[in-house]
Amino acid sequence: MKKRQIVVRRDQSGRCSDTSASTYGSVRYRECQKNHAANMGGHAVDGCREFMASGVEGTANAFTCAACGCHRNFHRREVDTEVVCDSS
């Protein structure tokens, strides 16, 4: 998992206080990592490069990839985090 933190503004001490800091994050699901040959003792992935939801948000199909048919949990999760500090 890769995290990025960006501090936009700081107060006089150079640190963000808990009351003035806001955290924004976005999650993307990348390549499928499901091992399709695990029951034979091998390793083979299907080559799906990025998760694409089969259905709209809030439905059961939103967790199934339209490209490979795997559940979203088999895809590598990438989290981008941004910390914004407001100083007054």
mmCIF file as gemmi writes it, N, C-alpha and C atoms, coordinates in Angstrom:
data_model
loop_
_atom_site.group_PDB
_atom_site.id
_atom_site.type_symbol
_atom_site.label_atom_id
_atom_site.label_alt_id
_atom_site.label_comp_id
_atom_site.label_asym_id
_atom_site.label_entity_id
_atom_site.label_seq_id
_atom_site.pdbx_PDB_ins_code
_atom_site.Cartn_x
_atom_site.Cartn_y
_atom_site.Cartn_z
_atom_site.occupancy
_atom_site.B_iso_or_equiv
_atom_site.pdbx_formal_charge
_atom_site.auth_seq_id
_atom_site.auth_asym_id
_atom_site.pdbx_PDB_model_num
ATOM 1 N N . MET Axp A 1 ? 0.841 -1.15 0 1 0 ? 1 A 1
ATOM 2 C CA . MET Axp A 1 ? 0 0 0 1 0 ? 1 A 1
ATOM 3 C C . MET Axp A 1 ? 0.9 1.231 0 1 0 ? 1 A 1
ATOM 4 N N . LYS Axp A 2 ? 0.604 2.168 -0.847 1 0 ? 2 A 1
ATOM 5 C CA . LYS Axp A 2 ? 1.397 3.378 -0.99 1 0 ? 2 A 1
ATOM 6 C C . LYS Axp A 2 ? 0.603 4.557 -0.45 1 0 ? 2 A 1
ATOM 7 N N . LYS Axp A 3 ? 1.194 5.309 0.489 1 0 ? 3 A 1
ATOM 8 C CA . LYS Axp A 3 ? 0.526 6.475 1.049 1 0 ? 3 A 1
ATOM 9 C C . LYS Axp A 3 ? 1.341 7.713 0.721 1 0 ? 3 A 1
ATOM 10 N N . ARG Axp A 4 ? 0.641 8.769 0.369 1 0 ? 4 A 1
ATOM 11 C CA . ARG Axp A 4 ? 1.274 10.057 0.136 1 0 ? 4 A 1
ATOM 12 C C . ARG Axp A 4 ? 0.642 11.063 1.063 1 0 ? 4 A 1
ATOM 13 N N . GLN Axp A 5 ? 1.464 11.833 1.761 1 0 ? 5 A 1
ATOM 14 C CA . GLN Axp A 5 ? 0.938 12.88 2.606 1 0 ? 5 A 1
ATOM 15 C C . GLN Axp A 5 ? 1.517 14.202 2.152 1 0 ? 5 A 1
ATOM 16 N N . ILE Axp A 6 ? 0.646 15.165 1.947 1 0 ? 6 A 1
ATOM 17 C CA . ILE Axp A 6 ? 1.052 16.492 1.506 1 0 ? 6 A 1
ATOM 18 C C . ILE Axp A 6 ? 0.554 17.49 2.533 1 0 ? 6 A 1
ATOM 19 N N . VAL Axp A 7 ? 1.46 18.254 3.111 1 0 ? 7 A 1
ATOM 20 C CA . VAL Axp A 7 ? 1.079 19.302 4.047 1 0 ? 7 A 1
ATOM 21 C C . VAL Axp A 7 ? 1.123 20.609 3.281 1 0 ? 7 A 1
ATOM 22 N N . VAL Axp A 8 ? -0.043 21.26 3.163 1 0 ? 8 A 1
ATOM 23 C CA . VAL Axp A 8 ? -0.149 22.457 2.351 1 0 ? 8 A 1
ATOM 24 C C . VAL Axp A 8 ? 0.3 23.694 3.122 1 0 ? 8 A 1
ATOM 25 N N . ARG Axp A 9 ? -0.225 23.888 4.335 1 0 ? 9 A 1
ATOM 26 C CA . ARG Axp A 9 ? 0.167 25.031 5.152 1 0 ? 9 A 1
ATOM 27 C C . ARG Axp A 9 ? 0.482 24.577 6.566 1 0 ? 9 A 1
ATOM 28 N N . ARG Axp A 10 ? 1.398 25.259 7.205 1 0 ? 10 A 1
ATOM 29 C CA . ARG Axp A 10 ? 1.756 24.944 8.575 1 0 ? 10 A 1
ATOM 30 C C . ARG Axp A 10 ? 1.629 26.182 9.438 1 0 ? 10 A 1
ATOM 31 N N . ASP Axp A 11 ? 1.457 25.967 10.751 1 0 ? 11 A 1
ATOM 32 C CA . ASP Axp A 11 ? 1.423 27.111 11.65 1 0 ? 11 A 1
ATOM 33 C C . ASP Axp A 11 ? 2.852 27.507 12.04 1 0 ? 11 A 1
ATOM 34 N N . GLN Axp A 12 ? 3.012 28.399 12.984 1 0 ? 12 A 1
ATOM 35 C CA . GLN Axp A 12 ? 4.317 28.947 13.341 1 0 ? 12 A 1
ATOM 36 C C . GLN Axp A 12 ? 5.285 27.886 13.862 1 0 ? 12 A 1
ATOM 37 N N . SER Axp A 13 ? 4.793 26.88 14.55 1 0 ? 13 A 1
ATOM 38 C CA . SER Axp A 13 ? 5.664 25.851 15.119 1 0 ? 13 A 1
ATOM 39 C C . SER Axp A 13 ? 6.105 24.825 14.087 1 0 ? 13 A 1
ATOM 40 N N . GLY Axp A 14 ? 5.511 24.844 12.904 1 0 ? 14 A 1
ATOM 41 C CA . GLY Axp A 14 ? 5.884 23.879 11.883 1 0 ? 14 A 1
ATOM 42 C C . GLY Axp A 14 ? 5.111 22.58 11.964 1 0 ? 14 A 1
ATOM 43 N N . ARG Axp A 15 ? 4.152 22.517 12.885 1 0 ? 15 A 1
ATOM 44 C CA . ARG Axp A 15 ? 3.342 21.31 13.039 1 0 ? 15 A 1
ATOM 45 C C . ARG Axp A 15 ? 1.879 21.645 12.849 1 0 ? 15 A 1
ATOM 46 N N . CYS Axp A 16 ? 1.111 20.659 12.458 1 0 ? 16 A 1
ATOM 47 C CA . CYS Axp A 16 ? -0.331 20.83 12.301 1 0 ? 16 A 1
ATOM 48 C C . CYS Axp A 16 ? -1.002 20.472 13.623 1 0 ? 16 A 1
ATOM 49 N N . SER Axp A 17 ? -1.924 21.293 14.06 1 0 ? 17 A 1
ATOM 50 C CA . SER Axp A 17 ? -2.706 20.922 15.235 1 0 ? 17 A 1
ATOM 51 C C . SER Axp A 17 ? -3.853 20.026 14.78 1 0 ? 17 A 1
ATOM 52 N N . ASP Axp A 18 ? -4.35 19.215 15.708 1 0 ? 18 A 1
ATOM 53 C CA . ASP Axp A 18 ? -5.42 18.274 15.359 1 0 ? 18 A 1
ATOM 54 C C . ASP Axp A 18 ? -6.706 18.98 14.962 1 0 ? 18 A 1
ATOM 55 N N . THR Axp A 19 ? -6.949 20.175 15.522 1 0 ? 19 A 1
ATOM 56 C CA . THR Axp A 19 ? -8.196 20.867 15.232 1 0 ? 19 A 1
ATOM 57 C C . THR Axp A 19 ? -8.173 21.555 13.872 1 0 ? 19 A 1
ATOM 58 N N . SER Axp A 20 ? -6.983 21.876 13.361 1 0 ? 20 A 1
ATOM 59 C CA . SER Axp A 20 ? -6.917 22.606 12.099 1 0 ? 20 A 1
ATOM 60 C C . SER Axp A 20 ? -6.541 21.722 10.914 1 0 ? 20 A 1
ATOM 61 N N . ALA Axp A 21 ? -6.3 20.452 11.149 1 0 ? 21 A 1
ATOM 62 C CA . ALA Axp A 21 ? -5.882 19.555 10.072 1 0 ? 21 A 1
ATOM 63 C C . ALA Axp A 21 ? -7.082 18.83 9.485 1 0 ? 21 A 1
ATOM 64 N N . SER Axp A 22 ? -7.126 18.76 8.176 1 0 ? 22 A 1
ATOM 65 C CA . SER Axp A 22 ? -8.154 18.011 7.467 1 0 ? 22 A 1
ATOM 66 C C . SER Axp A 22 ? -7.471 16.975 6.597 1 0 ? 22 A 1
ATOM 67 N N . THR Axp A 23 ? -8 15.772 6.588 1 0 ? 23 A 1
ATOM 68 C CA . THR Axp A 23 ? -7.425 14.69 5.798 1 0 ? 23 A 1
ATOM 69 C C . THR Axp A 23 ? -8.39 14.321 4.683 1 0 ? 23 A 1
ATOM 70 N N . TYR Axp A 24 ? -7.873 14.291 3.475 1 0 ? 24 A 1
ATOM 71 C CA . TYR Axp A 24 ? -8.659 13.898 2.316 1 0 ? 24 A 1
ATOM 72 C C . TYR Axp A 24 ? -7.995 12.674 1.709 1 0 ? 24 A 1
ATOM 73 N N . GLY Axp A 25 ? -8.772 11.69 1.366 1 0 ? 25 A 1
ATOM 74 C CA . GLY Axp A 25 ? -8.204 10.478 0.795 1 0 ? 25 A 1
ATOM 75 C C . GLY Axp A 25 ? -9.037 9.952 -0.353 1 0 ? 25 A 1
ATOM 76 N N . SER Axp A 26 ? -8.358 9.289 -1.249 1 0 ? 26 A 1
ATOM 77 C CA . SER Axp A 26 ? -9.054 8.619 -2.337 1 0 ? 26 A 1
ATOM 78 C C . SER Axp A 26 ? -8.464 7.229 -2.484 1 0 ? 26 A 1
ATOM 79 N N . VAL Axp A 27 ? -9.32 6.281 -2.795 1 0 ? 27 A 1
ATOM 80 C CA . VAL Axp A 27 ? -8.904 4.885 -2.926 1 0 ? 27 A 1
ATOM 81 C C . VAL Axp A 27 ? -9.147 4.446 -4.357 1 0 ? 27 A 1
ATOM 82 N N . ARG Axp A 28 ? -8.124 3.829 -4.958 1 0 ? 28 A 1
ATOM 83 C CA . ARG Axp A 28 ? -8.267 3.234 -6.285 1 0 ? 28 A 1
ATOM 84 C C . ARG Axp A 28 ? -7.834 1.785 -6.192 1 0 ? 28 A 1
ATOM 85 N N . TYR Axp A 29 ? -8.461 0.951 -6.978 1 0 ? 29 A 1
ATOM 86 C CA . TYR Axp A 29 ? -8.116 -0.462 -7.013 1 0 ? 29 A 1
ATOM 87 C C . TYR Axp A 29 ? -7.431 -0.75 -8.34 1 0 ? 29 A 1
ATOM 88 N N . ARG Axp A 30 ? -6.239 -1.296 -8.28 1 0 ? 30 A 1
ATOM 89 C CA . ARG Axp A 30 ? -5.404 -1.518 -9.457 1 0 ? 30 A 1
ATOM 90 C C . ARG Axp A 30 ? -5.486 -2.957 -9.938 1 0 ? 30 A 1
ATOM 91 N N . GLU Axp A 31 ? -4.351 -3.534 -10.313 1 0 ? 31 A 1
ATOM 92 C CA . GLU Axp A 31 ? -4.315 -4.835 -10.981 1 0 ? 31 A 1
ATOM 93 C C . GLU Axp A 31 ? -4.811 -5.967 -10.081 1 0 ? 31 A 1
ATOM 94 N N . CYS Axp A 32 ? -5.396 -6.953 -10.73 1 0 ? 32 A 1
ATOM 95 C CA . CYS Axp A 32 ? -5.929 -8.122 -10.036 1 0 ? 32 A 1
ATOM 96 C C . CYS Axp A 32 ? -4.771 -9.014 -9.608 1 0 ? 32 A 1
ATOM 97 N N . GLN Axp A 33 ? -4.822 -9.493 -8.367 1 0 ? 33 A 1
ATOM 98 C CA . GLN Axp A 33 ? -3.76 -10.335 -7.838 1 0 ? 33 A 1
ATOM 99 C C . GLN Axp A 33 ? -4.262 -11.727 -7.481 1 0 ? 33 A 1
ATOM 100 N N . LYS Axp A 34 ? -5.424 -12.094 -7.987 1 0 ? 34 A 1
ATOM 101 C CA . LYS Axp A 34 ? -5.976 -13.418 -7.697 1 0 ? 34 A 1
ATOM 102 C C . LYS Axp A 34 ? -5.147 -14.483 -8.392 1 0 ? 34 A 1
ATOM 103 N N . ASN Axp A 35 ? -4.733 -15.488 -7.623 1 0 ? 35 A 1
ATOM 104 C CA . ASN Axp A 35 ? -3.944 -16.599 -8.151 1 0 ? 35 A 1
ATOM 105 C C . ASN Axp A 35 ? -4.901 -17.677 -8.652 1 0 ? 35 A 1
ATOM 106 N N . HIS Axp A 36 ? -5.051 -17.776 -9.96 1 0 ? 36 A 1
ATOM 107 C CA . HIS Axp A 36 ? -5.987 -18.724 -10.553 1 0 ? 36 A 1
ATOM 108 C C . HIS Axp A 36 ? -5.448 -20.152 -10.579 1 0 ? 36 A 1
ATOM 109 N N . ALA Axp A 37 ? -4.171 -20.338 -10.315 1 0 ? 37 A 1
ATOM 110 C CA . ALA Axp A 37 ? -3.578 -21.675 -10.339 1 0 ? 37 A 1
ATOM 111 C C . ALA Axp A 37 ? -3.194 -22.158 -8.944 1 0 ? 37 A 1
ATOM 112 N N . ALA Axp A 38 ? -3.759 -21.576 -7.908 1 0 ? 38 A 1
ATOM 113 C CA . ALA Axp A 38 ? -3.391 -21.937 -6.539 1 0 ? 38 A 1
ATOM 114 C C . ALA Axp A 38 ? -3.737 -23.384 -6.203 1 0 ? 38 A 1
ATOM 115 N N . ASN Axp A 39 ? -4.849 -23.877 -6.707 1 0 ? 39 A 1
ATOM 116 C CA . ASN Axp A 39 ? -5.239 -25.259 -6.395 1 0 ? 39 A 1
ATOM 117 C C . ASN Axp A 39 ? -4.328 -26.287 -7.053 1 0 ? 39 A 1
ATOM 118 N N . MET Axp A 40 ? -3.545 -25.885 -8.064 1 0 ? 40 A 1
ATOM 119 C CA . MET Axp A 40 ? -2.586 -26.795 -8.713 1 0 ? 40 A 1
ATOM 120 C C . MET Axp A 40 ? -1.168 -26.575 -8.211 1 0 ? 40 A 1
ATOM 121 N N . GLY Axp A 41 ? -0.99 -25.635 -7.275 1 0 ? 41 A 1
ATOM 122 C CA . GLY Axp A 41 ? 0.336 -25.376 -6.73 1 0 ? 41 A 1
ATOM 123 C C . GLY Axp A 41 ? 1.145 -24.389 -7.55 1 0 ? 41 A 1
ATOM 124 N N . GLY Axp A 42 ? 0.539 -23.725 -8.494 1 0 ? 42 A 1
ATOM 125 C CA . GLY Axp A 42 ? 1.253 -22.767 -9.335 1 0 ? 42 A 1
ATOM 126 C C . GLY Axp A 42 ? 0.844 -21.337 -9.045 1 0 ? 42 A 1
ATOM 127 N N . HIS Axp A 43 ? 1.269 -20.453 -9.917 1 0 ? 43 A 1
ATOM 128 C CA . HIS Axp A 43 ? 0.918 -19.044 -9.781 1 0 ? 43 A 1
ATOM 129 C C . HIS Axp A 43 ? 0.596 -18.495 -11.171 1 0 ? 43 A 1
ATOM 130 N N . ALA Axp A 44 ? -0.633 -18.028 -11.343 1 0 ? 44 A 1
ATOM 131 C CA . ALA Axp A 44 ? -1.055 -17.444 -12.62 1 0 ? 44 A 1
ATOM 132 C C . ALA Axp A 44 ? -2.104 -16.383 -12.344 1 0 ? 44 A 1
ATOM 133 N N . VAL Axp A 45 ? -1.861 -15.189 -12.825 1 0 ? 45 A 1
ATOM 134 C CA . VAL Axp A 45 ? -2.838 -14.111 -12.693 1 0 ? 45 A 1
ATOM 135 C C . VAL Axp A 45 ? -3.464 -13.865 -14.06 1 0 ? 45 A 1
ATOM 136 N N . ASP Axp A 46 ? -4.64 -13.229 -14.074 1 0 ? 46 A 1
ATOM 137 C CA . ASP Axp A 46 ? -5.371 -13.088 -15.333 1 0 ? 46 A 1
ATOM 138 C C . ASP Axp A 46 ? -4.96 -11.889 -16.17 1 0 ? 46 A 1
ATOM 139 N N . GLY Axp A 47 ? -4.185 -10.952 -15.62 1 0 ? 47 A 1
ATOM 140 C CA . GLY Axp A 47 ? -3.711 -9.816 -16.406 1 0 ? 47 A 1
ATOM 141 C C . GLY Axp A 47 ? -4.605 -8.6 -16.363 1 0 ? 47 A 1
ATOM 142 N N . CYS Axp A 48 ? -5.65 -8.621 -15.543 1 0 ? 48 A 1
ATOM 143 C CA . CYS Axp A 48 ? -6.526 -7.463 -15.418 1 0 ? 48 A 1
ATOM 144 C C . CYS Axp A 48 ? -5.729 -6.318 -14.8 1 0 ? 48 A 1
ATOM 145 N N . ARG Axp A 49 ? -5.703 -5.176 -15.444 1 0 ? 49 A 1
ATOM 146 C CA . ARG Axp A 49 ? -4.847 -4.066 -15.027 1 0 ? 49 A 1
ATOM 147 C C . ARG Axp A 49 ? -5.498 -3.109 -14.039 1 0 ? 49 A 1
ATOM 148 N N . GLU Axp A 50 ? -6.822 -2.988 -14.033 1 0 ? 50 A 1
ATOM 149 C CA . GLU Axp A 50 ? -7.482 -2.069 -13.113 1 0 ? 50 A 1
ATOM 150 C C . GLU Axp A 50 ? -8.921 -2.493 -12.89 1 0 ? 50 A 1
ATOM 151 N N . PHE Axp A 51 ? -9.39 -2.296 -11.658 1 0 ? 51 A 1
ATOM 152 C CA . PHE Axp A 51 ? -10.754 -2.667 -11.291 1 0 ? 51 A 1
ATOM 153 C C . PHE Axp A 51 ? -11.759 -1.717 -11.939 1 0 ? 51 A 1
ATOM 154 N N . MET Axp A 52 ? -12.773 -2.299 -12.575 1 0 ? 52 A 1
ATOM 155 C CA . MET Axp A 52 ? -13.895 -1.535 -13.127 1 0 ? 52 A 1
ATOM 156 C C . MET Axp A 52 ? -15.17 -2.169 -12.58 1 0 ? 52 A 1
ATOM 157 N N . ALA Axp A 53 ? -15.952 -1.41 -11.85 1 0 ? 53 A 1
ATOM 158 C CA . ALA Axp A 53 ? -17.161 -1.933 -11.216 1 0 ? 53 A 1
ATOM 159 C C . ALA Axp A 53 ? -18.182 -2.374 -12.261 1 0 ? 53 A 1
ATOM 160 N N . SER Axp A 54 ? -18.836 -3.491 -11.998 1 0 ? 54 A 1
ATOM 161 C CA . SER Axp A 54 ? -19.865 -4.009 -12.914 1 0 ? 54 A 1
ATOM 162 C C . SER Axp A 54 ? -21.187 -3.278 -12.762 1 0 ? 54 A 1
ATOM 163 N N . GLY Axp A 55 ? -21.431 -2.722 -11.58 1 0 ? 55 A 1
ATOM 164 C CA . GLY Axp A 55 ? -22.702 -2.048 -11.32 1 0 ? 55 A 1
ATOM 165 C C . GLY Axp A 55 ? -22.489 -0.682 -10.703 1 0 ? 55 A 1
ATOM 166 N N . VAL Axp A 56 ? -23.592 -0.024 -10.398 1 0 ? 56 A 1
ATOM 167 C CA . VAL Axp A 56 ? -23.528 1.308 -9.806 1 0 ? 56 A 1
ATOM 168 C C . VAL Axp A 56 ? -23.244 1.198 -8.312 1 0 ? 56 A 1
ATOM 169 N N . GLU Axp A 57 ? -22.768 2.298 -7.73 1 0 ? 57 A 1
ATOM 170 C CA . GLU Axp A 57 ? -22.445 2.368 -6.306 1 0 ? 57 A 1
ATOM 171 C C . GLU Axp A 57 ? -23.672 2.018 -5.472 1 0 ? 57 A 1
ATOM 172 N N . GLY Axp A 58 ? -23.486 1.173 -4.475 1 0 ? 58 A 1
ATOM 173 C CA . GLY Axp A 58 ? -24.581 0.791 -3.592 1 0 ? 58 A 1
ATOM 174 C C . GLY Axp A 58 ? -25.238 -0.53 -3.938 1 0 ? 58 A 1
ATOM 175 N N . THR Axp A 59 ? -24.86 -1.132 -5.059 1 0 ? 59 A 1
ATOM 176 C CA . THR Axp A 59 ? -25.416 -2.435 -5.427 1 0 ? 59 A 1
ATOM 177 C C . THR Axp A 59 ? -24.36 -3.51 -5.211 1 0 ? 59 A 1
ATOM 178 N N . ALA Axp A 60 ? -24.787 -4.763 -5.233 1 0 ? 60 A 1
ATOM 179 C CA . ALA Axp A 60 ? -23.854 -5.879 -5.048 1 0 ? 60 A 1
ATOM 180 C C . ALA Axp A 60 ? -22.864 -5.981 -6.207 1 0 ? 60 A 1
ATOM 181 N N . ASN Axp A 61 ? -23.279 -5.588 -7.401 1 0 ? 61 A 1
ATOM 182 C CA . ASN Axp A 61 ? -22.397 -5.663 -8.564 1 0 ? 61 A 1
ATOM 183 C C . ASN Axp A 61 ? -21.27 -4.632 -8.528 1 0 ? 61 A 1
ATOM 184 N N . ALA Axp A 62 ? -21.342 -3.659 -7.635 1 0 ? 62 A 1
ATOM 185 C CA . ALA Axp A 62 ? -20.282 -2.657 -7.525 1 0 ? 62 A 1
ATOM 186 C C . ALA Axp A 62 ? -18.988 -3.262 -7.008 1 0 ? 62 A 1
ATOM 187 N N . PHE Axp A 63 ? -19.051 -4.455 -6.401 1 0 ? 63 A 1
ATOM 188 C CA . PHE Axp A 63 ? -17.87 -5.117 -5.869 1 0 ? 63 A 1
ATOM 189 C C . PHE Axp A 63 ? -17.278 -6.145 -6.826 1 0 ? 63 A 1
ATOM 190 N N . THR Axp A 64 ? -17.874 -6.328 -7.994 1 0 ? 64 A 1
ATOM 191 C CA . THR Axp A 64 ? -17.395 -7.29 -8.98 1 0 ? 64 A 1
ATOM 192 C C . THR Axp A 64 ? -16.764 -6.543 -10.153 1 0 ? 64 A 1
ATOM 193 N N . CYS Axp A 65 ? -15.582 -6.998 -10.57 1 0 ? 65 A 1
ATOM 194 C CA . CYS Axp A 65 ? -14.867 -6.353 -11.684 1 0 ? 65 A 1
ATOM 195 C C . CYS Axp A 65 ? -15.51 -6.751 -13.013 1 0 ? 65 A 1
ATOM 196 N N . ALA Axp A 66 ? -15.777 -5.756 -13.849 1 0 ? 66 A 1
ATOM 197 C CA . ALA Axp A 66 ? -16.375 -6.027 -15.154 1 0 ? 66 A 1
ATOM 198 C C . ALA Axp A 66 ? -15.376 -6.679 -16.104 1 0 ? 66 A 1
ATOM 199 N N . ALA Axp A 67 ? -14.087 -6.451 -15.901 1 0 ? 67 A 1
ATOM 200 C CA . ALA Axp A 67 ? -13.066 -6.985 -16.804 1 0 ? 67 A 1
ATOM 201 C C . ALA Axp A 67 ? -12.744 -8.452 -16.521 1 0 ? 67 A 1
ATOM 202 N N . CYS Axp A 68 ? -12.557 -8.804 -15.241 1 0 ? 68 A 1
ATOM 203 C CA . CYS Axp A 68 ? -12.102 -10.165 -14.935 1 0 ? 68 A 1
ATOM 204 C C . CYS Axp A 68 ? -13.105 -10.991 -14.14 1 0 ? 68 A 1
ATOM 205 N N . GLY Axp A 69 ? -14.135 -10.355 -13.561 1 0 ? 69 A 1
ATOM 206 C CA . GLY Axp A 69 ? -15.145 -11.08 -12.808 1 0 ? 69 A 1
ATOM 207 C C . GLY Axp A 69 ? -14.778 -11.364 -11.365 1 0 ? 69 A 1
ATOM 208 N N . CYS Axp A 70 ? -13.632 -10.889 -10.897 1 0 ? 70 A 1
ATOM 209 C CA . CYS Axp A 70 ? -13.192 -11.119 -9.521 1 0 ? 70 A 1
ATOM 210 C C . CYS Axp A 70 ? -13.796 -10.081 -8.585 1 0 ? 70 A 1
ATOM 211 N N . HIS Axp A 71 ? -13.828 -10.406 -7.294 1 0 ? 71 A 1
ATOM 212 C CA . HIS Axp A 71 ? -14.268 -9.454 -6.285 1 0 ? 71 A 1
ATOM 213 C C . HIS Axp A 71 ? -13.223 -8.349 -6.14 1 0 ? 71 A 1
ATOM 214 N N . ARG Axp A 72 ? -13.654 -7.186 -5.701 1 0 ? 72 A 1
ATOM 215 C CA . ARG Axp A 72 ? -12.774 -6.029 -5.559 1 0 ? 72 A 1
ATOM 216 C C . ARG Axp A 72 ? -11.605 -6.296 -4.611 1 0 ? 72 A 1
ATOM 217 N N . ASN Axp A 73 ? -11.763 -7.183 -3.626 1 0 ? 73 A 1
ATOM 218 C CA . ASN Axp A 73 ? -10.701 -7.478 -2.665 1 0 ? 73 A 1
ATOM 219 C C . ASN Axp A 73 ? -9.481 -8.13 -3.311 1 0 ? 73 A 1
ATOM 220 N N . PHE Axp A 74 ? -9.623 -8.733 -4.477 1 0 ? 74 A 1
ATOM 221 C CA . PHE Axp A 74 ? -8.482 -9.348 -5.151 1 0 ? 74 A 1
ATOM 222 C C . PHE Axp A 74 ? -7.609 -8.316 -5.864 1 0 ? 74 A 1
ATOM 223 N N . HIS Axp A 75 ? -8.088 -7.107 -6 1 0 ? 75 A 1
ATOM 224 C CA . HIS Axp A 75 ? -7.337 -6.058 -6.689 1 0 ? 75 A 1
ATOM 225 C C . HIS Axp A 75 ? -6.5 -5.269 -5.689 1 0 ? 75 A 1
ATOM 226 N N . ARG Axp A 76 ? -5.302 -4.886 -6.098 1 0 ? 76 A 1
ATOM 227 C CA . ARG Axp A 76 ? -4.394 -4.138 -5.226 1 0 ? 76 A 1
ATOM 228 C C . ARG Axp A 76 ? -4.99 -2.777 -4.913 1 0 ? 76 A 1
ATOM 229 N N . ARG Axp A 77 ? -5.035 -2.446 -3.621 1 0 ? 77 A 1
ATOM 230 C CA . ARG Axp A 77 ? -5.625 -1.183 -3.165 1 0 ? 77 A 1
ATOM 231 C C . ARG Axp A 77 ? -4.545 -0.111 -3.089 1 0 ? 77 A 1
ATOM 232 N N . GLU Axp A 78 ? -4.841 1.047 -3.669 1 0 ? 78 A 1
ATOM 233 C CA . GLU Axp A 78 ? -3.904 2.168 -3.659 1 0 ? 78 A 1
ATOM 234 C C . GLU Axp A 78 ? -4.61 3.357 -3.004 1 0 ? 78 A 1
ATOM 235 N N . VAL Axp A 79 ? -4.017 3.868 -1.921 1 0 ? 79 A 1
ATOM 236 C CA . VAL Axp A 79 ? -4.616 4.961 -1.161 1 0 ? 79 A 1
ATOM 237 C C . VAL Axp A 79 ? -3.762 6.205 -1.331 1 0 ? 79 A 1
ATOM 238 N N . ASP Axp A 80 ? -4.388 7.289 -1.748 1 0 ? 80 A 1
ATOM 239 C CA . ASP Axp A 80 ? -3.733 8.596 -1.818 1 0 ? 80 A 1
ATOM 240 C C . ASP Axp A 80 ? -4.324 9.445 -0.7 1 0 ? 80 A 1
ATOM 241 N N . THR Axp A 81 ? -3.463 9.949 0.177 1 0 ? 81 A 1
ATOM 242 C CA . THR Axp A 81 ? -3.899 10.746 1.316 1 0 ? 81 A 1
ATOM 243 C C . THR Axp A 81 ? -3.288 12.119 1.246 1 0 ? 81 A 1
ATOM 244 N N . GLU Axp A 82 ? -4.098 13.134 1.531 1 0 ? 82 A 1
ATOM 245 C CA . GLU Axp A 82 ? -3.624 14.501 1.543 1 0 ? 82 A 1
ATOM 246 C C . GLU Axp A 82 ? -4.035 15.136 2.858 1 0 ? 82 A 1
ATOM 247 N N . VAL Axp A 83 ? -3.061 15.706 3.585 1 0 ? 83 A 1
ATOM 248 C CA . VAL Axp A 83 ? -3.323 16.37 4.856 1 0 ? 83 A 1
ATOM 249 C C . VAL Axp A 83 ? -3.182 17.868 4.627 1 0 ? 83 A 1
ATOM 250 N N . VAL Axp A 84 ? -4.24 18.598 4.949 1 0 ? 84 A 1
ATOM 251 C CA . VAL Axp A 84 ? -4.254 20.046 4.76 1 0 ? 84 A 1
ATOM 252 C C . VAL Axp A 84 ? -4.348 20.691 6.136 1 0 ? 84 A 1
ATOM 253 N N . CYS Axp A 85 ? -3.399 21.568 6.433 1 0 ? 85 A 1
ATOM 254 C CA . CYS Axp A 85 ? -3.388 22.275 7.709 1 0 ? 85 A 1
ATOM 255 C C . CYS Axp A 85 ? -3.782 23.723 7.483 1 0 ? 85 A 1
ATOM 256 N N . ASP Axp A 86 ? -4.76 24.191 8.223 1 0 ? 86 A 1
ATOM 257 C CA . ASP Axp A 86 ? -5.194 25.582 8.144 1 0 ? 86 A 1
ATOM 258 C C . ASP Axp A 86 ? -4.643 26.315 9.353 1 0 ? 86 A 1
ATOM 259 N N . SER Axp A 87 ? -3.925 27.378 9.121 1 0 ? 87 A 1
ATOM 260 C CA . SER Axp A 87 ? -3.414 28.187 10.226 1 0 ? 87 A 1
ATOM 261 C C . SER Axp A 87 ? -4.139 29.52 10.237 1 0 ? 87 A 1
ATOM 262 N N . SER Axp A 88 ? -4.44 29.979 11.422 1 0 ? 88 A 1
ATOM 263 C CA . SER Axp A 88 ? -5.179 31.25 11.518 1 0 ? 88 A 1
ATOM 264 C C . SER Axp A 88 ? -4.377 32.287 12.266 1 0 ? 88 A 1
